[in-house]
Amino acid sequence: MSRFARPEVQRLHAYEEEAGGGLNLMANTNLFGANPAIEAALVRMKGGRFSEYPSLTSVVLRNALGKKLDVDPACVVTGNGSNDLIDVLCRTFLSPGDRVAYHWPCFSMIPVFLRLNHGVPASVPLGPDWSLDPDALIAADGKVTFVVRPNNPTGNAFPRRDVERIVEESRGLVVVDEAYVEFLGGESFVTEVREGRDNLVVLRTFSKAHGMAGLRVGYSVSHPSLAEEMTKVRGPFRLDTLAETAATIALADDRYLEGVVEGVRAERPNLKRLLEEKGFTVFRSDANFLLAKPPVDPKRLAAALAGQGVHVRDFAGDLAPYVRITVGPPSATARLRVALDEALPKLMGGS
Ligand SMILES: Cc1ncc(COP(=O)(O)O)c(C=O)c1O
């Protein structure tokens, strides 16, 4: 710790590197094989002009996204992952002391970025079944309100009508984080942007269903007036040339994406069944992961599985009773089964 750092930075914990190697079921990434767009981009870029800067605002990708989503490219802002755009949103729209409303649990970086940007957190707890109280979130009256749909880490998608009401009735800006929306079907809030809503920002990412977490490509879709302000703040060159090319190629062919979404939807019930057989309580999921309460201490379970090369996410604080596990292909479920068969009897026996 350094006394030179801002107090809110001193209070933060440094990131810990997540497990490398083995089977990573921690990060809700895509376990269905590499997106062929990445290889295609590497081939296309071979001998490419990497000595030059990329475009300032990812103009090629923004045009492709505009076409794909049927919005003006002026509605689209790209970022170095959607994480980056959460920071950009806070830096663009918050003045010191502004309230930021969000439901809890939600994506853990939201409270981190809002605090770093001098926002005041107004968190609204979800119900025991992870349901959202839209009236409470509206009443929290954020300058900015975040809704994650489907939600991470709980997995459920809040009813569309409830989120529509939050957008319609909030006085401030509403951000709908749709990092996992592909797994929900074609049900995005981009529709509302297309209809001209000027207090809504939709966040999307290539890190999950598109299988490109390592390339760091996120984007927002909003009214051009919001996008214009965010673009001033985001800074130039947030996407590198290779990442922009790969994401643009990925948009041209839906087959990979459709295969991944089908794969997750097919395997999710099998993973749920396995966990229930083993005594876990499993929550409903509309995403590519399951939140579950194991029959043994979650930290010890995660450590025992990690010892066998299978990494699941455990939590601290009010989420400590749970683990979160990514849905992969059947081979991932099978490997988890073997690891659970080994770990659980020992943990239950207390040995
Ligand atoms: C809800 C949600 N939003 C945003 C992100 C950030 O993703 P990325 O920065 O890789 O686009 C994540 C990552 O786990 C997430 O779960």
The ligand as an SDF file (V2000), in Angstrom:
LIG
                    3D

 16 16  0  0  0  0  0  0  0  0999 V2000
  -22.1770   -9.0080  -16.4530 C   0  0  0  0  0  0  0  0  0  0  0  0
  -20.8130   -8.7600  -16.9810 C   0  0  0  0  0  0  0  0  0  0  0  0
  -20.5600   -7.5970  -17.5640 N   0  0  0  0  0  0  0  0  0  0  0  0
  -19.3500   -7.3180  -18.0700 C   0  0  0  0  0  0  0  0  0  0  0  0
  -18.3280   -8.2410  -17.9910 C   0  0  0  0  0  0  0  0  0  0  0  0
  -16.9850   -7.8570  -18.5330 C   0  0  0  0  0  0  0  0  0  0  0  0
  -16.6270   -8.6100  -19.6370 O   0  0  0  0  0  0  0  0  0  0  0  0
  -15.5460   -8.1240  -20.6550 P   0  0  0  0  0  0  0  0  0  0  0  0
  -14.7720   -7.0090  -20.0530 O   0  0  0  0  0  0  0  0  0  0  0  0
  -14.7050   -9.3170  -20.9010 O   0  0  0  0  0  0  0  0  0  0  0  0
  -16.3030   -7.6820  -21.8790 O   0  0  0  0  0  0  0  0  0  0  0  0
  -18.5410   -9.4680  -17.3860 C   0  0  0  0  0  0  0  0  0  0  0  0
  -17.4440  -10.4570  -17.2630 C   0  0  0  0  0  0  0  0  0  0  0  0
  -17.5140  -11.4370  -16.5950 O   0  0  0  0  0  0  0  0  0  0  0  0
  -19.8210   -9.7410  -16.8650 C   0  0  0  0  0  0  0  0  0  0  0  0
  -20.0960  -10.8810  -16.2480 O   0  0  0  0  0  0  0  0  0  0  0  0
  1  2  1  0
  2  3  1  0
  2 15  2  0
  3  4  2  0
  4  5  1  0
  5  6  1  0
  5 12  2  0
  6  7  1  0
  7  8  1  0
  8  9  2  0
  8 10  1  0
  8 11  1  0
 12 13  1  0
 12 15  1  0
 13 14  2  0
 15 16  1  0
M  END
$$$$
